[in-house]
Amino acid sequence: MRPSRLIDLGTFEEDCPRLCLQADFPADLQYATLSHCWGVIQGRVHLTQRCLEAWQTVIPKEALMSTFKDAIKVTRSLGMRYLWIDSLCIIQDSKNDWHYESSRMSNVYKYAHCNIAATASEGDASGMFTNRDPPIDLPVLLDFANITCDFTESESRTCLKGVYSLHRNYMWFYEVGVDAPLTTRAWVVQERLLAPRTLHFANTQIYWECNELQACESWPKGMPQELFTNVKLKANNPFNLQREFRGKEVGIIASNMSYRLHRSFHAWGEIVLTYSRGRLTYGEDKLVAISALAREMKPLMQCRYLAGHWEIDLIRQLGWPGYHVSERAPRYRAPSWAWTSTNGEHQSFSNMYLSDERFCPLAEILHSHVNLASEDEFGPVEGGHLEIRGKLLSATPDLYNHQEQEIDAISKGNHSFGKPLRILGKTTHLRFNQDGNEPEPETPLYCMPLSLAIPDGNDDYIWFNGLMLQPTGTPDVYRRAGSIERLRSETFGEHDPIFPWLGQIERRPVGG
């Protein structure tokens, strides 16, 4: 469970850091990890096969960037001797070592004592510590004990009496959330969620993040919940779910598939949403950079992992929308039916299970397969396919109605409206969300209905989920061109022209 290598900082401050191998770790090992943005730095020095032996004596000063030096100071001040930094502990010119270490990344962060995050730093040359103005950046106390104010004509003249603490709004959002340089890295999602606790060195102050508390210097007892950001993202990590299921009565909760899948897919949805917002320097890392979290989710899902998806209830997952903000990766990295084949934000998994709806599958998965690039189930893939039993209906985007809908959507500030759809020549209340901004497919398009979700007591407001497919040239083999769902401005029910072609609709139990 221990890392292969760590940086030994020595006993005294003047000791030179050196690389320490696993065989030399003490029995009572405690170590910190570093989350950081590499940045674009010419002549960067990192661990290679050639310097592996020499670094076990001393790591040269030119390898210790400003951020690394600051992380060493923090590690020592926390009373720890060992530190893990990816570029200094993974052999960067060895594909075998990189693949091996990336497959063990979950253990590296999971068993760390603390993760140190250079959250405000855009690169290793800029360091972790920033200059700040405490009277501006920290809370200001105002004492109105002896001040009275008249804001109304009422007799009360003490409306502001007392001591007030003034804080900036949306601190987590701007300092740790989507605006922080480190948070824009896709890799950092699993680092934050897997580490037991993280110290964020942000732009104006230090933030604390663990399973039970999110705090900062301004809010030492806990951050307030904020709009537009998930302050308690870490509370949705796989370990909390595993503890939750272990703590419930086995016969009531742990064996209840509906409850387990609802909670597990909600957590996976939060992971996918946060991860897909981040950037990757190398697109081929799409599956690797989330593999540690997928590895920890498997005991909860209890099924095979398929290039970002889960074998159980796969029909529900296939209709993820691209919304024209995603784009196909220029190089192959996953099958077209997998969300990992695109770049862009995905937020469809967390709401897969709603307590007040009836789920009606319209297709059936007969077989699923991915060609793994190695023995690692969660690593890169070289291909994959699904065998699906379902209906194929000729479909074409309704370009005339699309122009009217697009004008209306833009006027409302909605630029991801999708194209209205004609099925077998008839106008429907469905829309086609094409994957990316590729040109309109020239080959024939086909709609494959996947499922209906019917809210209890409202059969006129039905959610439709489907795939848009295009032929590959091989008989009966298709690739995904996008997703299909109902128009947001329209109701969708049995009056829609597509309904007679859907056949008999039955409710499917959860997990079927």
N, C-alpha and C positions, 0 to 999 in steps of 0.2 A: 504493500500500500504506500510505500515511501517513494519519493522522487528518485530518479537515477542519479541526479547530481544536484548539489546545492552550492551556494557561495558561502564559504566559511569566513566570517568577518573577524575572527580572532577574539581574544579575551579583552584586549586593551584597544583604546581608540587609535593608537599609532600602529596597530597591526595591519599589515597589508592583506586585502582580501585574496583568497585563493579558491580554486575549484575543489570541492570535496566529493568523492564518490560514495555511493550508498553503503559500501562495506565499512566505511569509516565513520558513519553516523553514530552518535551516542544513543544509548537505549532510551533516554528521556528526551528525545528530539522534539524541539519546538522550532518552527520556521515561519517566516512571512513570505508572501508572494507579492509581485508587483504587477499592476495593470497600468498600461501606458500606451501612448501613441508613439510609434517609432519616428514619424516625421521623415522628411527627405533630407538626408545628411550624406554628403560626399565623404568617401573614405571611412565609413563606419567600420569599426572593428568588432567582430563577433566570433563566437566559438566555431572553430573548424576542426577537421580531423588532424590537420597539421599541428595545431597549437594545443590540442587536448592534453598532452602529457606535460607541457611546459606550464600550463595554467594551474596545474595541481600544486605548483610551487608558489606562484604568484600571478595574479591577473594584471596585465600591464595597465598603466594609468590611462593610456589612450582609449582603452575599452570602456572605461568608467565615465559615461556621459554625465552631464549635470543632473539629469533626473535620477540616474543610478546612485550618484553620490548622495543626493537628498534622501533617497530610499534607504541607503545604508545608515544615515543619521537617525532616521525614524525607527528603523529596526533595532538599532543599539539602544535608543532611548526607551523602547518598549521592553528592554531586558532580554532580547533574543540575539543569538549568535549567527543564525543561518537565514539566508534569503534566496528565493528562487526568482530569476529573471529569464524569460524565454530565450532571448538572443544570446545569453551567456551560459545557459544550461542545456540547450538543445543544439546539436551539431548541425549548423546551418547548411553545410555542403554535403550532407548525407541524407538522401531520400529515405533510406531505411530507418535511420534514427528519427527523422522528423515524423514519419508515419507511426512508428512505435510510440514515441512520446505523445503525439496528438491523441492516440487511442487511450492513453492513460491520464489525459488532462483532468478528467473528473476527479481522480484521486489526488492529484497535485493540489488542487484548490480546496477540495473537500476536507482534507486533513491538515491544511494550513491553520496556524493559530490566528492569523489575521492577514487580510489582503490590503495592501497599501495602493491607493488609486491616485495617480497623477491626473486628476479629473480636469483641471483647467489648462493643462499643458498640451500644446499642439505638436510637440516633438521633444525628443530626448535632450536636445541641446538647450532647451529653455528652462529646465528644472521644474521642481514641484512647488516651490515656495514663491508667493507673489507679494508685492508691496501693497499695503492696504492702509486706509485711513480709518482707525477705529471709531471716531465720532460719527462717521458717515456709514461705515459698513456694519457696525454693531448696533444693537438697540439703544435708543435714547430714552431716558427716564424724564418725564415731565411731572412736576409736583404742583397741583392746583389747590393745595390745602388752604391757602389764604387768598384765593382769587374767586370772585363771584362775577358772573356774567349774566346779562339780560338778553336772552334770545327771543323771549315772548313777553306779552303783557301780563303774564301770570305772576302770582306772588312769589313763586320759587325763584331764588337768586343763587342756587348752589348746583346748577346742572353739571358743572365740570369739576366739582370738588373731589379731590383724591389724587392718587399717583398713577400715571399712565406710562406704559412702555410702548414705544413706537417701533414697529418692524416694517421691513420692506415686504411687499406682496410677492407671491409666487417665487419664493426663494429657491425651493427645490427644483421648480420647473427651469429656471434660468441657470442655476449653479450645478445641478446634478442631472437634470432632465435633458430634454432634446437639444438644448442650446450648448451644452458642455462639449468641448472637443472630444473628450474620451468617450462620451456616450454615443457619438456618431459612429464609433467602431463596432461592427457586428460581433467581433470576437469577444468584446467585453461583457456581453450579456451573460454568457455562461460563467465568466469569471466572477461577476457580481452575485449570481444566484447560487453558485456552488460553494463559494467561500463562506465560512460560518459568520464572518463579520468583516466589514470593509470600512476603512478610514479614507474618506474622500478629501483630498486637498484641492479645494475649489478656489474660485477667484477671490472671494472675500473672507472665507472662513473655512473651518474644518467641519465636515459632516460625518455622522456615524450611521451605519446601516447594518442591521442584523435581523434575524427572524422576528424578534419581538419589539424592536425599537428603531425608529428612524429619527435622528436628532441632529442638532448642530449647536454651535456656541450660543446662538440667539434663542434656540429652543432646546435646552439640555434635557428636558423631561419628555420630549417627543414633538415631532413636527405636526402642525395642523394639516388636515386633508386639504388638497388644492384642486382647483378645476384644471382640466387640460393635462394633468399628469397623474401617474399612478405612484404616489408616494410609497405605498405598501407593496410595490412590485415583488420584493424579495419574499414576502409572506406567501406568495403563490409557488414557491419552489418545490421540487419533487420530494425533498426530505420532510417538509411540513405535512404533505399529503400522506406520506408513508407513516409518519407518527400518528396522524389523525386516524387512519384506518386501523393501526395497531391498538389505538386507545378506545375504539368503539367495540361494542359487543359484536362478536363475530357473526352471530346468527341474524343480527338486525341490520348492520351497516356493511361490514367488510364483504359479505357475500351478496349484497344487493348490487347487481350489475348496473342498474339504471343510475343509482346514486354514485357509484364508483366512476362510471364513464362521464357523468355530468361534471363531477369535480375534476377528473383527470383532463378532460378535453378543455375545460375552462382554463386550467393552468397551462396546458400546451398552447392554447390560443393566445394567452398573454405572452408566452415565450416567443411564438412565431411573429406576433405583431411587433414586439419590441425588437426582435432580431432582424426582421425584414426591413425595418426603418434604417438600420445601420449600413455602413459602407464596408466593402471588402476591397483591399488592394488587389487581390488576386481572385477573380470570379470562381476559379476552380476550387476554392476553399469553402464554397457554399455549404456543402454537407459536413465537411470536417469541423467547421467553426461552430456548429451546433450539436456535434456528435456526442459531446460529454453530457449534455442535458438530455438528449434522446436516450442515452444509455441508462440514465437514472430514472427516466419515465417508464422504461419497459416493464419493471415489476408492477407498475400501476395499470398499464394497458394490457399486459398479459397476452401479447400477440406479437407477430412479426412486424418489424420496422421496414418500411418501403420508401426509401429516398425522400424522407420528410413526412410520410403518411404512416398510418397504422392500419394493419390488416382488418381489425375489427371495425365494423360499420364504415367500411371504405366508401360505400355509395354516398354517404353524407358528406364526405370530405372532397369528392372529386369536382364539385361545382364551385370551387373557390373563384372569386371574381378578379379579373385583372383590372377592370375599370380604367383602361387606357393610361394608367400610371405605371404599369409594369411593362417590361420589355423582355424579349427572348435573349438569353445569353448568347454572345457571338460564337462561343465554342460549346460543344455538347457537354452537359454535366448531369442531366437527369432526363427521364422520359417526359414528353410533352404534357402528360396528365398530372405531373408533380409540380407543386408550387415552387419547388427549388430549381426548376428549369428557367425561372424568370427572375428579373431584378425588380423590386418594387414592394410596396407595403401590402401585407395580407392580414386581414382581420376577421376571417370567416369562421374560425374554429371555436372561439370562446362561446358562441351562441348556438352551438350545434344541438344542444339538448335544452329545450324549454319545457317547464313542468306543465304548461297549460295547452299543449298541442298534441295532435295525433299525427304520427309520422307514417307516410304511405310510400314505400319504395316502388318505383316504376321500372327498375332494372335489377339485374342480379349479377354479381361477380362470380364467374365460374373458376377463374384461375388468375393468380397474380404472381409476377416474377420480376426480379431485378438482377442484373448481372453485376456482381460486386467486383471492384477493382482489386480487392484483397480479401483476406478472411474476415475483415472487420465488417460486421453487419451495418454499422453506423457510418462507415467511411464512404469514399467516392464510389460511384457506379459507372459502368460503361454501357449500360443499356437496360431495357426493361419493357415489359408489355403486360397488358390486361386482356383477359377474355371476358367479355360482357354479353349477357343475354338481355336484349332490349329492343326497342323500336327505333328505326331510323326514318325520319320524316324530312322530305326535301324542304329546305329553308333558304330564304333570301332576305337580306336586310332591306327594309322599306325605306329607300333613300329619300323619297318625296316627303313622307312623314318625319323622317329623321331631321331634315332641314328645319321644319317647323318646331320639332321637339328641342333641337339643339339651340335655336334662337331663344326659346322659352327658358331652357336650362341655363344658358349663359346669362340671361337677364336676372336669374335668381342666384347667380354665383356658383352654379353646379356644372363643372366642366367634365364630369365623368358619368354622363347620363346614359351612354350606350345607344345602340341603334334599334329602333322599333323593328319587329320581325314579322315576316309573312311565312306561314307554314302551309305547304301544299297550295300556295297561291292565295291564301286567305289572311287578311290582316288580323293579328292577335294582340293581346295586351302584354306581350312579352318583349324583352329587349335582349340584344346580343352585345355582350361585353367582350370585345376582341382583346386577345392577349397582346399588349404592346401597341405601338403605333406603326405596325407593318402595313403595307398597302393592302387594299381589299383583296382577299383571296380570289384568284381567277378560277380555281377549280370549283366544282359543285360543292355546296355546303349541306350538311345534314344535322338536324336537331335530334339528339338522343335524350328523351326525358329520363331524369334520374329519380326524382322524388317529389312528393307534395307534403307540405306541413300545414295542417288544418287547425287553427285555433279553436278550442272548445267553445261551442255556442256561436260560431261565426263562420259558416260555410261559404259565405260570399267574399271572404278576405283570406284567400289561400296563397301560401308561398310556394312558388314553383322553382325547381332547381333542375338544370339540364346542362348538357354539353353541346357545343357546336363543333362538329367534326368535319374534316376534309380528307378525301382519299389520298393515299400515298402513292398509288400506282400499282400496288400489290393487291390482288383481290381480297376483299373483306378486311383489309388493314387500313386504319385511319389514324390521323394525328389530331390532337386537340388544337382548335383555332380560337377557342374562347369559351365563356360560360353564358348561360341563358337564365334569366330570372324575370319576374313580372315587372312591368313599368311601375315606378314608384308613385306616379301620379294617378294610377288606375287601380280599380278593384279587379280582382281576378277570381273567377269562380266557374261554375258549371256552364255558364252562358258563353264562355270563351270558345271560339271555333276549334281549339286544339283538344278539348275534352273528349269528343267522340272517338278520337284516335288513341286515347290513353288506355282504353280497356277497363276491366273491372278493377276497382281500387280497394285494397284491403289494408288494414293497419298491421304494421310489422312490429313485433316486440323489440325493445331496446337490446342492442347487441346481436341482432339477427343478421 
